[in-house]
Amino acid sequence: MFTLSSFLTLLLFGCLTGVTTVLFGFGGGFVTVPVVYGVLGATAHDGTADAMHVAIATSTAVMVVNAVSATAAQHRAGRIRREYVWPLAGYVLLGAALGSLVATRLGDTLLRVLFAGYLLVTIADSVLRKGFLAVGGDGGPRPLGRFTTTLGGVGIGTVAASLGVGGSVMTVPLLRRRGLPMATATALANPLSVPVALAGTLVYALTPAAPAHTGRVGYVDLVACAALLCGSLP
């Protein structure tokens, strides 16, 4: 049972995820997952053995609304370049279905370790490897290669859905290294997060591995999801 303070905490961080989704293309999973996990740990009276699964699943559910809303806004602004979204999004979808299925079979402790490792690696990669903070060369934007589109897309979807993140911290650096301006790369991260969110939410909501719990559909916590969305939507 969520307390008022827990609900307000989720509402506050929901506002943060709404801002990061629009400004930076980040769906907020790197914020949402730890916050939901912490709130569950503080309010649960029947153990938190599945708290990480619930946090990840709830994050993907929130991401569905946030990513679709941000994609619509970016489309109206004319920032969506379809040649970079498709067919990459299709391979991201395949990877997301695979990643979420794998995550339902992993333990909470392992998921926490993988989540922390993911954040450290992506931050280090963005800062230390060339092409993200500054785009080099004068050749302009370059198309995605077949290897990047196929294996890269599946890899992004697998990692993102299994950890409850939109994959933006992978897709934005990827697009930056193809010569795209930061504004365009962050705009394209939103439609590329949609397949992660849809596949992940569907798998986590329907998985038979989730124990029955009031207020949840599978691993998706409806109350936490509602609180986060109340804060994130304009």
Phi, psi and omega in degrees: 000126179279139175272171179298318180296323178294317179297318179293324176298314178296322179298316180297312181288337172297320176301317180297317181293326177296320179292313182293329179296315183285316186284318189243356182080002181274123183289352175094003181299327179292343174260314186298314184300308179298323182292312179297319178299316180295319179295318178297319179295328182278338185247346184287138177246358182238029178091163182233035184298331181247019185298320181292321176298317180295318180298316180294314181296317179295323177299317179293325179294317176297322182297328179304309183290313182297315183292319178294317179297315180292323178298318179298319179295317179292325178295317178297328180279355178076026184261356183274124177251105189297331182294341177264340181277317182242133014267008182306318182300326179295318178288327174298319178299315178299315179295323180295319177298317179294313183297319180291324176296317178296318183298327180294345182255001179262154178282158181300317182298315179297321179296321178296317179297316180296322180296313179297317179297321178300314180297315181297315183294316183291323177295313179298319180296318181293324184277318189270330183267139184293151172110347181262303181292327178217133179273123181268161176086164182242012185280352182080183181299142180243146180291157176285135178284168182297318180297315180296319182293317185277287182294322177297316179296315178297319180296316179299313180298320181297310181294314185298310183290327181288342182244001176077024178246160183281349182088004183298326180286356170254318183287323179297309175301322179300312181289326176298320181286350172267008174093009181279144175298156182302318181299320179288318180298317180290327177294319181287339179296331182293307177296333178284345176275338183300311179297327176297313182295315183294310181295316181297313181298317181298314181293313182293329180284329186258354184297132177287351181285341183284130177289150179295135182206135179298133178086007180235147169246105189065236177266355184278120178272114187290325181292312178298320179298315180296318180297315180295321180288325177300324179279330189272331184281142180291000000 
